[in-house]
Amino acid sequence: TIKPVFQSFKLNLEKEEDIIWKSLDQKARNQIRKSYKSDLHFLISDKSNFDLFYGVYIKTIKSLGSPALPEKYFLEIIDKFPNHYNISIVFYNKVPISVMFNLLTDTNVCNVWAGSLVNYRHLCPNYMHYWEIIKWSKSNNFKFFDFGRSIIDSSHSKFKLQWTKQVEYLIYLDLLKEIHAKVIDSNSVIIKSLTNIWSFSPRHLTKLLDKFFVKRTG
């Protein structure tokens, strides 16, 4: 039996905002309320603020010990699909502290890449960010907000379960070899050691290696 490793999360927006709010986990609602007391500012933007997004994204990915996608990757998306993306940012004292790069379909807003600065987590910017982008998505007549995939039982999946219980389990297949595709075990000792080394390595070094690893790991 093939066991799924990842799960994806969607929130149905075809309900009244009040009903969506009440469907959220109590912790999420409390953290959202707290975030609005922190003097945060939410912005929907475009390529004009790409540098702000990428700066926070890079710091986040590196702190997690993962290789980052190059700027060119995002700029190609912006160039090829100018009407199917947006960049959302939460600021504190004009400093970007939480960012998202969202893809837009006819019916869905998909949060594919995100980042936030650890030093500002106590302000709960991510909770404000998700609630604001959900409200924006609903007000612009999208039917679903897609939180993207996470490893089952990971801290990220537990965070997303605070927002929705609409979960889909994902199985990856290698169609060329007709076998279950191998997925990196993020809990293995080797992987944990490598991520720790990566997170503390100088940025100029990891930038040189990003392209090599991203191409092979996705």
Disulfide bonds with the S-S distance in Angstrom:
none
